[in-house]
Amino acid sequence: MFKRGKSWVSDFILRGRRYQKTWRNLKKSEAQVAEAKWRREILNDLEVIPTPREMRYATDRSLKGQLTRRAKVKPEYTMTLSEVTEWMFDRVWQFNQDSKTPPSRMNTIIRAMGNVNITDFDDDMLAEFRDRVLNKGIDGKRYSAKSYNHFISTLKVCMDTLEKHRRLRLPNKPTFAGTYIKVVAKRIVRFSDDELDRMRQYFQDLANKKLNIRHTEMLEYFIINSNLGLRPAEYYALEVGDIDFVNKSITISRAIKNHSHSMKIGSTKNGVSRTLPIDGLTLETFKGIVERIKILNQTDPADALRLYLETLEGNLKELYHAIALGNFKGYYGTPLERCPITTLHQKYCEELWNAMLIELGFDKKANSKHYTMYGLRHTVASRLAALKGYGTHKLMLFMGHLNALTSEKYVHLNVDDLRDGCNIGIS
């Protein structure tokens, strides 16, 4: 047992298997008592099989017989789904990199079926769960086939783990084979040069016509992400301090997280930070954003209405008007480095994006459902992959992936990207 921060941590090997557990808000003596109790529970769960070393040194016949005798395990037949969730979290999930998703899936199953005993979960109940998830909905929400597959995969892992540890006998265990739904992977479109130009012109005209700061921010979003290919959640979490104008670079280390219906700032999707170069139009766009934020940072909302009335028409007048309406709360007096570069959020961006698709006629195309905002990220990855000398490792670092195979899924090459391979034979 050792101390980590303010908590005591148990870390031991028992019967060839490593066990770890954190005891929070406990004194050392209390943690030691809890660890001893936990060890006894583990021994009761495990089937006691002697190791070769134990058999080699067990010369006494009675000791050999004791070692070879298997412990009698008394399976529990009354574990509810919530008890299974707690048991799995203590022994498995808390050590995973993602310790929140599996319990969340089990809680969704509980909301759909009630806190029933897991031994009652049979093929009929699984069919009822499928109908509620896909058709009837849970608390008014229907889930996709992909989410349903995740739910039953988590349930299957729970049942298999309970049986492996001889914690339960499941005579009515469902037959999971054949219950999964085949999901066709959605192929997001890579935008062509003509499509990007039309999209940019649309957002440019929208920003000039209505003089709405939100529309200007959407134009900035489009320009930056068509060059950097950031995840939308990463863009929404960017701050002025992340931009380095001296070295012409930007650091991406945070992202917007949505847990328990509340927005929070956390790490990136895979916890990896990266620094990307910026230049040209992207650099000029960031400079314009920072200049606007300096005005927001120095303008008292109480004086914004007066400045609005005194200023002639233009973007500055619209900016003072937005400050007076309270659209930029939290900027005044905040250190400049901590100010976010945008007030956009996903719902508003999707509304403007869908309006653009309708206006430009992209919604009439056969693959219109694949014209998503995330297509900008796929477009950047495809263009980088087509550059000479831009290897897979560079692409992986630029996109912020941990695996080169993930980056390759973002690449969609066309015939123009393959013309470098012409005339490599006899000419």
Backbone hydrogen bonds, N-H to C=O, Kabsch-Sander energy under -0.5 kcal/mol:
donor,donor_aa,acceptor,acceptor_aa,energy
2,F,9,V,-2.0
4,R,7,S,-2.9
7,S,4,R,-1.9
8,W,23,W,-1.8
9,V,2,F,-3.3
10,S,21,K,-3.1
12,F,19,Y,-2.2
14,L,17,R,-3.0
17,R,14,L,-1.0
19,Y,12,F,-3.3
21,K,10,S,-1.9
23,W,8,W,-3.6
24,R,22,T,-0.7
26,L,23,W,-0.6
31,A,27,K,-2.7
32,Q,28,K,-2.3
33,V,29,S,-1.9
34,A,30,E,-2.3
35,E,31,A,-2.4
36,A,32,Q,-2.2
37,K,33,V,-2.1
38,W,34,A,-2.2
39,R,35,E,-2.5
40,R,36,A,-1.9
41,E,37,K,-2.0
42,I,38,W,-2.2
43,L,39,R,-2.4
44,N,40,R,-1.9
45,D,41,E,-1.5
46,L,42,I,-2.4
48,V,46,L,-0.7
49,I,47,E,-0.6
55,M,51,T,-2.1
56,R,52,P,-2.0
57,Y,53,R,-1.6
58,A,54,E,-0.6
59,T,57,Y,-1.4
64,K,60,D,-2.3
65,G,61,R,-2.4
66,Q,62,S,-1.9
67,L,63,L,-2.3
68,T,64,K,-2.5
69,R,65,G,-1.0
73,V,71,A,-0.7
74,K,72,K,-0.5
76,E,167,R,-2.1
80,T,78,T,-0.6
81,L,116,V,-1.6
84,V,80,T,-2.4
85,T,81,L,-2.1
86,E,82,S,-2.1
87,W,83,E,-2.4
88,M,84,V,-2.8
89,F,85,T,-2.1
90,D,86,E,-2.2
91,R,87,W,-1.6
92,V,88,M,-2.7
93,W,88,M,-2.0
94,Q,89,F,-1.8
95,F,92,V,-1.5
96,N,93,W,-1.6
99,S,97,Q,-0.7
104,S,100,K,-1.7
105,R,101,T,-2.2
106,M,102,P,-2.1
107,N,103,P,-2.2
108,T,104,S,-1.6
109,I,105,R,-1.9
110,I,106,M,-2.2
111,R,107,N,-2.2
112,A,108,T,-1.6
113,M,109,I,-2.7
114,G,110,I,-2.6
116,V,114,G,-2.2
118,I,79,M,-2.2
120,D,117,N,-1.4
121,F,118,I,-1.1
122,D,120,D,-1.0
126,L,122,D,-2.1
127,A,123,D,-2.0
128,E,124,D,-2.1
129,F,125,M,-2.4
130,R,126,L,-2.1
131,D,127,A,-1.9
132,R,128,E,-2.1
133,V,129,F,-2.4
134,L,130,R,-2.4
135,N,131,D,-2.3
136,K,131,D,-2.0
137,G,132,R,-2.9
138,I,141,K,-3.2
139,D,137,G,-0.5
141,K,138,I,-1.2
143,Y,133,V,-2.5
148,Y,144,S,-2.1
149,N,145,A,-2.1
150,H,146,K,-1.7
151,F,147,S,-2.2
152,I,148,Y,-2.2
153,S,149,N,-1.8
154,T,150,H,-2.1
155,L,151,F,-2.1
156,K,152,I,-2.3
157,V,153,S,-2.2
158,C,154,T,-2.1
159,M,155,L,-2.2
160,D,156,K,-2.8
161,T,157,V,-2.4
162,L,158,C,-2.4
163,E,159,M,-2.1
164,K,160,D,-2.3
165,H,161,T,-2.1
166,R,163,E,-1.2
167,R,162,L,-2.9
168,L,162,L,-1.0
173,K,170,L,-1.3
176,F,174,P,-1.0
179,T,176,F,-2.2
180,Y,176,F,-0.5
184,V,182,K,-0.5
185,A,183,V,-0.6
188,I,186,K,-0.9
189,V,370,H,-1.5
191,F,189,V,-0.6
196,L,192,S,-2.4
197,D,193,D,-2.3
198,R,194,D,-2.2
199,M,195,E,-2.4
200,R,196,L,-2.6
201,Q,197,D,-2.3
202,Y,198,R,-1.9
203,F,199,M,-2.2
204,Q,200,R,-2.4
205,D,201,Q,-2.6
206,L,202,Y,-2.3
207,A,203,F,-2.1
208,N,204,Q,-2.1
209,K,205,D,-2.5
210,K,206,L,-1.9
211,L,207,A,-1.0
216,T,212,N,-1.9
217,E,213,I,-2.5
218,M,214,R,-1.8
219,L,215,H,-1.9
220,E,216,T,-2.1
221,Y,217,E,-2.3
222,F,218,M,-2.2
223,I,219,L,-2.3
224,I,220,E,-2.5
225,N,221,Y,-2.4
226,S,222,F,-1.6
227,N,224,I,-1.0
228,L,224,I,-2.6
229,G,225,N,-1.0
234,E,231,R,-0.8
235,Y,231,R,-2.0
236,Y,232,P,-2.2
237,A,233,A,-0.7
238,L,235,Y,-1.5
240,V,339,C,-2.2
241,G,337,E,-2.2
242,D,239,E,-1.6
243,I,240,V,-1.7
244,D,249,S,-3.0
245,F,243,I,-0.6
248,K,244,D,-0.6
249,S,244,D,-2.1
250,I,276,L,-2.3
251,T,242,D,-2.1
252,I,274,R,-3.2
253,S,251,T,-0.7
255,A,266,G,-2.2
256,I,233,A,-1.5
257,K,264,K,-4.1
259,H,257,K,-0.6
259,H,262,S,-1.5
262,S,259,H,-1.3
264,K,257,K,-2.7
266,G,255,A,-2.9
266,G,264,K,-0.5
271,G,268,T,-0.9
274,R,252,I,-1.8
276,L,250,I,-2.8
278,I,248,K,-2.3
282,T,279,D,-1.1
283,L,279,D,-0.7
284,E,280,G,-2.1
285,T,281,L,-2.3
286,F,282,T,-2.1
287,K,283,L,-2.0
288,G,284,E,-2.1
289,I,285,T,-2.0
290,V,286,F,-2.4
291,E,287,K,-2.1
292,R,288,G,-1.9
293,I,289,I,-2.3
294,K,290,V,-2.1
295,I,291,E,-1.3
296,L,292,R,-2.0
297,N,293,I,-2.6
298,Q,294,K,-1.3
299,T,295,I,-1.2
300,D,298,Q,-0.6
303,D,300,D,-1.7
304,A,300,D,-0.8
305,L,301,P,-0.6
307,L,303,D,-2.1
308,Y,304,A,-2.2
309,L,305,L,-1.9
310,E,306,R,-1.7
311,T,307,L,-1.6
318,E,314,G,-1.8
319,L,315,N,-2.1
320,Y,316,L,-2.3
321,H,317,K,-1.9
322,A,318,E,-2.1
323,I,319,L,-2.1
324,A,320,Y,-2.4
325,L,321,H,-1.7
326,G,323,I,-1.2
327,N,322,A,-2.5
329,K,326,G,-0.6
331,Y,328,F,-1.3
333,G,297,N,-1.6
334,T,331,Y,-1.4
338,R,335,P,-1.6
339,C,336,L,-1.4
341,I,238,L,-1.9
349,C,345,H,-2.3
350,E,346,Q,-2.4
351,E,347,K,-1.7
352,L,348,Y,-2.1
353,W,349,C,-2.6
354,N,350,E,-2.7
355,A,351,E,-1.9
356,M,352,L,-1.9
357,L,353,W,-2.1
358,I,354,N,-1.9
359,E,355,A,-2.2
360,L,356,M,-2.4
361,G,357,L,-0.6
361,G,358,I,-0.6
362,F,357,L,-1.6
363,D,357,L,-1.3
364,K,361,G,-1.2
365,K,362,F,-1.2
368,S,365,K,-1.5
370,H,367,N,-1.6
371,Y,368,S,-1.9
372,T,370,H,-1.9
375,G,372,T,-1.6
376,L,373,M,-1.7
377,R,374,Y,-0.7
378,H,374,Y,-1.5
379,T,375,G,-2.4
380,V,376,L,-2.2
381,A,377,R,-2.1
382,S,378,H,-2.3
383,R,379,T,-2.2
384,L,380,V,-2.3
385,A,381,A,-2.1
386,A,382,S,-1.2
387,L,383,R,-0.5
387,L,384,L,-1.1
390,Y,387,L,-1.4
391,G,389,G,-1.2
395,L,391,G,-2.0
396,M,392,T,-2.4
397,L,393,H,-2.1
398,F,394,K,-2.5
399,M,395,L,-2.3
400,G,396,M,-1.1
401,H,396,M,-2.3
406,T,403,N,-0.5
407,S,403,N,-1.3
408,E,404,A,-2.0
409,K,405,L,-1.0
409,K,406,T,-0.5
410,Y,406,T,-0.5
410,Y,407,S,-1.3
411,V,408,E,-1.1
417,D,414,N,-0.7
418,L,414,N,-0.7
418,L,415,V,-0.8
419,R,416,D,-0.9
421,G,418,L,-1.8
422,C,419,R,-1.9
424,I,421,G,-0.6
